[in-house]
Amino acid sequence: MQTSRSRSGPGPRNLITDVPGLKVGQAQAAAARTGVTVILPDDRAVCACDVRGGAPGTRETDALAPENLVEAVDAVALSGGSVYGLAAADGVVAWLGARGRGYKLATLPDVPPSPVVPGAILFDMANGGDKAWGETPPHRELGRAAVDAAGDEFQLGTAGAGFGAMAGALKGGVGSASFVSSDGFTVGAIAAVNSWGSVVAPDGRTFWAAPYEIGGEFGALGSAGLIAGAEDWGLSKAPAGGRNTTIACVATDAALTPAQARRLAVMAQDGLARAIRPVHAPFDGDVVFAISTGRRPLGDMADYAVAQLGGLAADCLARAVARGVFEATPWPGTDVRCWRDG
């Protein structure tokens, strides 16, 4: 990394949007208890993906392989709604294409660009919301509304792709965190937490991510409660509760190649393992995207720099998972169990 040193710590918002060149937008359908979160770079950005869950639902992830033609994306869509939620990216594509944004193999008259919008979904279909949408599921329109609302600030907890989520036996949600390294690089993470495993130790309060907490961002309980038997999973879902998945995106302003971004996504997956127990189960669809906005060159020792960034991304993702559950609130008119209930 670069040689100049500065004070490190969370960015000014402690959100993924602390990464320069990145915005986030969200929309939800309260009656259906589902929603969409869109990560929107200012310009086309290098992106990669790592899939660890045994039951993933994804779109356009093959296009992200470093040996393939398209080396950048226009947005990333995270959605509830299971397979119906994959249509969220359609709304994002339409919004981008109408504004002339997207991949152009050649400039031809009357031929619109092709926006590249990979996405992933989580299962929030059995949460009691009204899913009687017939042939018009809401996710395409939610995707369009989310990208249209993209900005620097966004709501954590029961919002966006995490609106209908459950994290084990607790209400899940959208969480985010950031970190600015002593070298001046910014790393951020966002997650929609709908895990099968528990995000807290068997005491029901201490987040597994506690060792990585900064500044009391998810309760400041410390890590004294981090103890569990080998088969004690605490507040995980029941064995038959195969309605899960944590979908996430990490980002950095470091200029990465597609292969380096892929390594960032691989390393960031460790953040899920630090924050959820168990994770990457046969009925989880855990997916992590990694975006590079390319604002700062890596400088010398690029491989070492990528290793440092990957470590920071994993920590940010663990913190984001905890923050999503910490900030979660009940759906209106319900008494769904939340971490804040004690």
MOFENKA-V662586 format. One record per backbone hydrogen bond with DSSP energy under -0.5 kcal/mol. NH is the residue of the N-H (numbers start at 1). CO is the residue of the C=O. Records with the same first field share a line. If there is no record, write none. Layout:
# MOFENKA-V662586
NH: CO  CO
This chain:
# MOFENKA-V662586
6: 182
9: 180
18: 15
19: 16
20: 18
22: 19
23: 40
24: 151
25: 38
27: 36
29: 34
30: 28
33: 29
34: 29
36: 27
37: 78
38: 25
39: 76
40: 23  38
41: 39
42: 21
45: 73
46: 292
48: 290
50: 288
52: 50  286
53: 286
54: 281
55: 284
59: 119
64: 61
65: 62
68: 65
71: 69
73: 45
74: 116
75: 116
76: 39
77: 118
78: 37  76
79: 120
80: 35
82: 122
84: 81
85: 82
86: 82  83
87: 84
88: 85
89: 86
90: 87
91: 87
92: 88
93: 89
94: 90
95: 91
96: 92
97: 93
98: 94
99: 95  96
100: 97
101: 96
103: 114
108: 106
111: 108
112: 110
114: 103
115: 113
117: 115
118: 75
119: 59
120: 77
121: 57
122: 79
123: 244
124: 122
127: 124
130: 31
131: 129
133: 131
136: 133
142: 138
143: 139
144: 140
145: 141
146: 142
147: 143
148: 144
149: 145
150: 147
151: 24
157: 174
159: 157
162: 159
163: 160
165: 162
167: 170
168: 166  195
169: 235
170: 167
171: 337
172: 165
173: 193
174: 157
175: 191
177: 189
179: 187
180: 9
181: 179  185
184: 181
187: 179
188: 251
189: 177
190: 249
191: 175
192: 247
193: 173  191
194: 192  245
197: 278
198: 277
201: 206
204: 201
207: 205
208: 199
210: 207
211: 208
212: 209
213: 210
217: 214
219: 216
226: 223
227: 225
232: 229
233: 231
236: 234
237: 196
241: 238
242: 240
243: 241
244: 283
247: 192  245
248: 287
249: 190
250: 289
251: 188
252: 291
253: 186
255: 296
256: 254
261: 257
262: 258
263: 259
264: 260
265: 261
266: 262
267: 263
268: 264
269: 265
270: 267
271: 268
272: 268  269
273: 269
274: 270
275: 271  272
276: 272
277: 198
284: 281
287: 246
288: 50
289: 248
290: 48
291: 250
292: 46
293: 252
294: 254
295: 253
296: 253
305: 301
306: 302
307: 303
308: 304
309: 305
310: 306
311: 307
312: 308
313: 309
314: 310
315: 311
316: 312
317: 313
318: 314
319: 315
320: 316
321: 317
322: 318
323: 319
324: 320
325: 321
326: 322
327: 323
328: 325
334: 331
339: 325
341: 338
342: 339
